[in-house]
Amino acid sequence: MAREKFPATQAIRMLRQHRVDFSLCPYRYEEKGGTTAAAKELHVNEHLVIKTLVMEDDRGGPLLVLMHGDKQVSTKALARTLGVKTVRPCEAKEAHKHTGYCVGGISPFGTRKPLRVCVESSIMDLPKIYINAGKRGLLAEISPGDLEKILHIIPVNVAI
């Protein structure tokens, strides 16, 4: 059986560089389908599919928020946790500028510049997660503990 080839995205390079055990999970990308479409395509629980959201605080400081696919982020709670006045989602153009990735393919690994990474704390209790590998239609199945190995994470409780 021929081995399927995938592009070596910055995220995949970073996972390999840190010797993380991961499996690539391609799926048919659906515009505006989000984690619901990815979970359905991969036959996994949407709670295990982690979305990477790019946000900015009131001072213009960019940050990433990793959240369960079936949950939303309380920006008020996030702002309180970070000690800032407000936090807002970035526009697609700004998200690309900060990460180097296109919306729908944003990974917390291998971003253009180092960013603060807030992780919903309950993600760390999961046995495995599916997170974007730096390209639309491509997730990496990894252990949540590997997030801590690679990223300087800030645990938060901001899910709604």
C-alpha positions in Angstrom: 0.0 0.0 0.0 1.5 3.4 -1.0 2.1 5.9 1.7 0.1 9.1 1.2 2.3 12.2 1.1 1.4 15.4 2.8 3.0 18.9 2.5 5.6 19.5 5.2 3.9 22.5 6.8 5.7 24.5 9.5 3.5 22.8 12.1 4.5 19.3 10.9 8.2 20.4 10.9 7.9 21.6 14.5 6.2 18.3 15.6 9.0 16.3 14.0 11.7 18.6 15.4 10.3 18.0 18.9 10.0 14.2 18.3 6.3 14.2 19.0 4.4 11.0 18.2 1.6 12.1 15.9 -0.6 10.8 13.1 -1.8 13.0 10.2 -5.6 12.8 9.6 -6.6 14.3 6.2 -10.3 15.1 5.6 -12.3 16.8 3.0 -12.2 20.5 4.0 -15.6 22.2 3.9 -15.7 26.1 3.8 -17.2 27.3 7.0 -17.6 23.7 8.2 -15.3 24.1 11.1 -14.8 21.4 13.7 -18.2 20.0 13.1 -17.3 19.0 9.5 -13.9 17.8 10.5 -15.3 15.6 13.3 -17.9 14.1 11.0 -15.4 13.4 8.2 -13.0 11.7 10.7 -15.7 9.9 12.7 -14.5 11.3 16.0 -16.2 13.3 18.8 -16.2 17.0 18.1 -15.1 17.6 21.7 -11.7 16.0 20.7 -11.2 18.3 17.7 -9.4 21.4 19.0 -9.8 24.7 17.2 -7.0 27.3 17.2 -8.4 30.8 17.5 -6.4 33.9 16.9 -7.3 36.9 19.2 -5.9 40.2 20.2 -6.1 42.0 23.6 -7.0 45.6 24.0 -3.3 46.6 23.6 -3.1 44.8 20.2 -1.2 41.9 21.6 -2.0 38.7 19.6 -2.6 35.4 21.3 -3.9 31.9 20.4 -6.8 30.2 22.2 -7.1 26.4 21.9 -10.7 25.3 22.5 -12.8 22.2 22.2 -14.6 22.1 18.9 -18.0 21.9 20.6 -17.4 24.9 22.9 -17.1 28.7 22.5 -14.7 31.1 24.2 -16.0 33.6 26.8 -13.9 36.6 25.8 -14.9 38.4 29.0 -13.6 35.6 31.1 -10.4 35.3 29.0 -9.8 39.1 29.4 -10.2 38.8 33.2 -7.9 35.8 33.3 -5.2 37.6 31.3 -5.6 40.9 33.2 -6.6 43.0 30.2 -9.7 45.1 29.5 -10.9 43.2 26.4 -10.1 40.3 24.0 -11.5 40.1 20.5 -11.2 37.6 17.6 -8.8 38.7 14.8 -10.0 39.3 11.3 -8.7 36.7 8.8 -6.0 39.0 7.4 -4.7 39.8 10.9 -4.7 36.1 11.8 -2.6 35.3 8.8 -0.2 38.1 9.6 0.3 36.8 13.1 0.5 33.1 12.4 1.5 32.7 8.7 -1.5 30.3 8.3 -4.8 30.8 6.5 -8.1 30.7 8.5 -9.2 27.1 8.5 -5.6 25.9 8.6 -4.2 27.7 11.7 -2.0 25.6 13.9 -0.5 26.6 17.2 2.8 25.0 16.1 5.2 26.8 13.8 3.6 30.2 13.9 5.4 33.1 12.1 6.2 34.6 15.5 6.0 33.2 19.0 2.5 33.8 20.5 0.9 33.4 23.9 -1.1 30.2 23.8 -4.1 29.8 26.1 -5.4 26.3 26.4 -8.8 25.4 27.9 -7.6 23.4 30.9 -10.0 20.4 30.3 -8.2 19.7 27.0 -5.2 18.5 29.0 -7.4 15.7 30.5 -8.3 14.2 27.2 -6.5 10.9 26.0 -5.9 12.4 22.6 -6.7 15.4 20.5 -7.0 16.4 16.9 -5.5 19.7 16.1 -4.7 21.6 12.9 -1.5 20.6 11.2 -1.0 23.9 9.3 -3.2 23.2 6.3 -6.9 23.2 5.6 -8.2 19.6 5.7 -5.3 18.2 7.7 -5.4 17.5 11.5 -2.7 15.9 13.6 -3.7 13.4 16.3 -1.5 13.9 19.3 -1.4 13.6 23.1 -2.5 16.8 24.9 0.7 16.5 27.0 2.7 17.2 23.8 1.2 20.7 23.8 3.2 21.4 27.0 6.4 19.9 25.5 6.3 22.2 22.5 4.4 25.3 23.6 4.5 27.6 26.6 0.8 27.2 27.4 -1.4 29.2 29.7 -4.2 27.0 31.2 -7.5 28.9 31.2 -11.2 28.1 32.1 -13.1 30.1 29.6 -15.3 27.6 27.8 -19.0 28.2 27.3 
